[in-house]
């Protein structure tokens, strides 16, 4: 019995630490998907959980080099602003709450579309979470740190994906071509009907 109690006493701190680490990991600001393909117009979702007892009222996301921010999905109760470089490309996006924001024990998702770079690489999403107590959590650390940034691995599309895209493009082309070819056919049929009607009318007059 004493050995069992000692074993349990030794295991409890380990179990508690593991639990706390898992809770902490699940509470990170994250950007998904974690994998995508080169030059894809990807739909990304940033998930922002609240770890403190005070609300989050602002979140800023830096756009990685090579990624082009295109559009965002409106979220009720939040405004969106962009910071741009000299060329007009967005370098960071900020979501600001117009109300109470994200409360303790809650999370909010922000969805946007961005174009991936042309070359395969890992892109890092640095995020900055602002709380009403004035604190800022910088989710910009390396993987394995206390406040890591999210990583999306961009790789070239597989041959199957390329073939699927080729088939889709070919089908669209054939469909468009078929529509164009239909117009002359319809015009020819109408002309033929008009000619027949004129011939019948002329024969009736002769009678």
C-alpha positions in Angstrom: 0.0 0.0 0.0 2.8 2.4 0.9 4.5 1.8 -2.4 1.3 2.4 -4.3 0.8 5.7 -2.4 4.3 6.8 -3.2 3.9 5.9 -6.8 0.6 7.9 -7.0 2.3 10.8 -5.3 5.1 10.8 -7.8 2.7 10.5 -10.8 0.3 13.2 -9.8 2.6 16.1 -10.6 3.5 14.5 -14.0 -0.1 14.0 -14.9 -1.0 17.5 -13.8 1.9 19.0 -15.9 0.8 17.0 -18.9 -2.7 18.2 -18.5 -1.7 21.8 -18.2 0.6 21.5 -21.2 -2.2 20.1 -23.3 -4.6 22.8 -22.3 -2.0 25.4 -23.0 -1.3 23.9 -26.4 -4.9 23.9 -27.4 -5.3 27.5 -26.4 -2.7 28.9 -28.8 -3.7 31.2 -31.6 -3.6 29.1 -34.7 -3.9 29.5 -38.5 -5.2 26.5 -40.5 -4.7 24.6 -42.8 -1.2 23.6 -41.9 -0.5 22.4 -45.4 -1.3 23.8 -48.8 -0.1 24.0 -52.4 1.9 26.5 -54.4 0.0 29.4 -56.0 -3.3 28.2 -54.5 -6.0 30.6 -53.5 -6.3 29.2 -50.1 -9.0 29.8 -47.5 -7.3 30.2 -44.1 -8.9 30.4 -40.7 -7.3 32.0 -37.7 -8.7 30.7 -34.4 -8.3 33.0 -31.4 -9.0 31.5 -27.9 -9.0 33.5 -24.7 -6.6 32.2 -22.0 -7.2 35.0 -19.4 -10.1 36.1 -17.3 -10.4 39.3 -19.4 -11.6 39.7 -22.9 -9.6 39.9 -26.1 -10.6 43.0 -28.2 -8.0 43.1 -30.9 -5.9 40.6 -33.0 -3.2 41.5 -35.5 -1.9 38.9 -38.0 1.2 39.5 -40.0 1.1 38.3 -43.6 4.1 36.1 -44.4 6.5 37.1 -47.1 5.4 35.6 -50.5 1.7 35.3 -49.4 -0.8 37.7 -50.9 -3.8 38.7 -48.7 -6.9 38.9 -50.9 -10.2 38.9 -49.0 -11.7 38.5 -45.6 -15.0 37.2 -44.3 -16.9 39.8 -42.2 -17.5 38.9 -38.6 -20.3 40.6 -36.7 -19.0 42.8 -34.0 -15.5 43.2 -35.5 -13.9 45.8 -37.9 -11.0 45.0 -40.2 -8.1 47.2 -41.2 -5.0 46.5 -43.3 -1.5 47.8 -43.1 0.1 48.0 -46.6 3.6 48.5 -48.0 4.7 50.9 -50.7 3.5 48.6 -53.5 0.0 48.4 -52.0 0.3 44.8 -50.7 -1.1 44.0 -47.2 1.6 43.3 -44.6 -0.7 42.8 -41.7 -4.4 42.6 -40.9 -6.1 43.8 -37.7 -9.5 42.7 -36.3 -10.9 45.1 -33.7 -14.0 44.4 -31.6 -16.7 47.0 -31.7 -18.3 45.4 -28.6 -17.1 43.4 -25.6 -14.8 41.1 -27.8 -13.9 37.5 -27.1 -14.8 36.7 -23.4 -12.9 34.3 -21.1 -13.6 30.7 -22.0 -14.6 31.6 -25.6 -12.9 31.6 -28.9 -13.5 33.4 -32.3 -12.6 32.4 -35.8 -11.5 34.8 -38.5 -11.5 33.5 -42.1 -9.7 35.0 -45.1 -8.4 34.2 -48.6 -4.8 34.5 -49.5 -2.7 33.4 -52.5 0.2 31.1 -51.7 3.8 31.7 -53.0 4.9 30.1 -56.2 7.7 28.1 -54.6 7.5 25.4 -51.9 8.3 26.7 -48.4 7.2 27.0 -44.8 5.4 30.2 -44.0 5.0 31.5 -40.4 1.9 33.4 -39.2 2.9 35.8 -36.4 -0.2 36.9 -34.4 -0.6 39.5 -31.7 -3.5 39.1 -29.2 -4.6 42.2 -27.3 -6.4 42.0 -23.9 -8.4 44.6 -22.1 -6.0 44.7 -19.2 -3.4 46.1 -21.6 -1.4 43.0 -22.0 -0.3 41.7 -25.5 0.5 38.1 -26.2 2.9 37.7 -29.1 2.3 34.4 -30.9 5.5 34.8 -32.9 7.9 32.2 -31.3 9.4 29.2 -32.9 7.8 25.8 -32.8 8.0 24.3 -29.3 8.1 27.7 -27.5 5.5 28.9 -25.1 4.0 31.3 -27.6 4.7 29.7 -31.0 3.5 31.0 -34.4 1.5 28.8 -36.7 3.3 27.2 -39.7 1.8 26.3 -43.1 3.9 24.1 -45.3 3.5 25.1 -48.9 4.4 22.4 -51.4 4.0 21.8 -55.2 0.7 20.2 -56.2 0.9 16.5 -56.9 0.5 15.1 -60.4 -3.0 13.9 -59.6 -4.1 17.4 -58.5 -2.6 18.9 -61.7 -4.4 16.3 -63.8 -7.7 17.1 -62.0 -7.2 20.8 -62.7 -6.4 20.0 -66.4 -9.6 18.0 -66.8 -11.6 20.7 -65.2 -10.1 23.4 -67.5 -10.7 21.1 -70.5 -14.3 20.5 -69.6 -14.9 24.3 -69.1 -13.3 25.0 -72.6 -15.4 22.3 -74.3 -18.5 23.6 -72.6 -17.7 27.2 -73.7 -16.9 26.0 -77.3 -20.1 24.0 -77.5 -22.1 27.1 -76.5 -20.4 29.2 -79.2 -21.0 26.5 -81.9 -24.7 26.3 -80.9 -25.4 29.9 -82.0 -24.6 29.4 -85.7 -26.7 26.2 -85.8 -29.7 28.0 -84.3 -29.3 30.8 -86.8 -29.2 28.4 -89.7 -32.3 26.6 -88.6 -34.2 29.9 -88.2 -33.1 31.0 -91.7 -34.2 27.6 -93.2 -37.7 28.0 -91.5 -38.1 31.5 -92.8 -37.1 30.3 -96.3 -39.7 27.5 -96.2 -42.4 29.9 -95.0 -41.6 32.3 -97.8 -41.8 29.5 -100.4 -45.2 28.3 -99.1 -46.5 31.8 -99.2 -45.3 32.3 -102.8 -47.0 29.0 -103.9 -50.3 30.1 -102.4 -50.2 33.3 -104.2 -49.8 31.6 -107.6 -52.9 29.5 -106.9 
